[in-house]
């Protein structure tokens, strides 16, 4: 039985079934979990959640707790952090709660100072460990993007330097384990798309820049470019952005104006490098010259803009949007590979290496006839990721889930091909790899 209670009334042993409408507002990577330590309760309180839903069939009920052990209700926060529209309200926005002269916006968003990254000192992290950290980073990054859009809507100029700590946290997570954050950020909701698409492109740009062996200063610039690349869409009416049917010629003309609008907005601010500005202006240019706004071709397009074009399209194709459901990651890769003249072939090849031939979340069929979902890329081969097996096509039944490292000598199995999830209609396929 689901029951909504004040966060201040939470006790160990309760099963939290739901925190908020938007998963990215949650400080936890799991959408539901059993409260087993006090720190989880403190985290919820610190993030400003006034109430949560508990499942009394999976954990203890409020009525089962002796009165003398209940939490003082006066300790609960006064303000909620979000509203049903997915837009930050007063409690969420640092602009209305923290004087800018006494505390930097970056700090108020929940990020620390940027730290230099040593490319020769990677810090590998287990997938589950990094996924938990990545979920918190996604939530903070979303709040930072919401706050930045609010500033722009109020007519304030953007200081892009305040977003560098966001880029740094994303970059550090990608360095520790790129599959964690890049996998999670694809699960954005339709209402979150405006903000989380930019976070996703930031992460993809960072991973691609490292795959290309670029200097860390360029990696940071690529990440910032990804975070800001679609800022011009804030001037496009929502009824055009979210239109379910085909666009008219006039509507498409308005859509195509967003790169120049974004460039103009950022030019009125400060702290954006020439490279990042160029990505904002030219991420819709194509290798064969058929893109917009200037019809640039091949080497006329900057390397960063060519990278931005690949990352932007991949995330758009694999995300659920108000007017369409996202594609399976592998389907997106295959379709993009067939668009001759769209992308720089060298950069596209590097991108595939960074996300995998079978990206995280791809449904695959093994030689044994079993189906599984890709959990993590293999260390030495794009064809040998870690897969969670859960279904047998021979018996057409679900089997006990098992994580299989196809690169291990004992695996004795291999991927035959990817499978279209729509064909099988498995429920909660994403949750299967998200929860490990």
Number of C-alpha atoms within 10 A of each C-alpha: 9 16 14 14 14 15 23 22 19 24 20 14 15 20 23 23 21 21 22 18 14 20 20 27 23 22 23 22 23 17 18 15 17 17 17 13 11 11 10 16 17 13 14 20 17 12 15 18 23 19 21 20 19 26 20 17 11 16 17 17 19 17 8 7 12 8 9 7 9 14 15 10 11 8 11 18 17 11 13 16 19 21 13 10 11 18 20 22 18 14 15 22 23 23 17 12 11 13 12 12 7 7 11 15 23 19 13 17 23 16 20 14 14 14 11 11 16 11 13 6 8 12 13 13 15 10 19 15 12 21 27 17 17 30 23 19 24 27 21 21 28 25 25 26 23 21 22 23 19 17 15 15 12 9 10 14 16 20 14 18 15 18 23 21 22 29 27 23 23 26 25 19 24 23 21 18 23 27 25 26 28 26 22 22 23 26 22 21 19 18 16 22 20 20 22 28 23 26 29 31 33 31 29 31 31 32 27 27 25 21 16 16 12 15 13 17 10 17 25 24 24 31 31 32 31 33 29 24 30 24 24 22 20 16 16 16 12 10 9 16 19 13 13 12 9 9 13 10 9 9 16 13 11 16 18 18 17 22 25 17 20 21 22 15 19 22 14 11 13 13 15 19 13 11 17 27 22 21 29 29 24 27 28 25 27 24 22 15 16 15 17 17 16 13 16 19 18 17 10 12 22 18 17 25 26 26 26 30 27 25 23 22 15 22 23 18 21 19 24 20 20 15 12 14 12 16 20 22 26 25 19 18 22 13 12 17 16 9 9 12 15 23 21 21 14 9 20 21 12 18 24 20 19 23 24 22 22 29 27 28 27 25 26 25 21 19 13 14 17 21 23 29 26 24 28 25 27 17 10 9 13 17 16 24 27 21 28 24 23 17 20 18 13 9 10 10 10 13 13 9 13 13 16 20 22 21 20 13 8 9 11 12 18 17 20 13 13 20 18 15 15 9 7 9 9 10 9 9 15 18 13 18 21 21 12 12
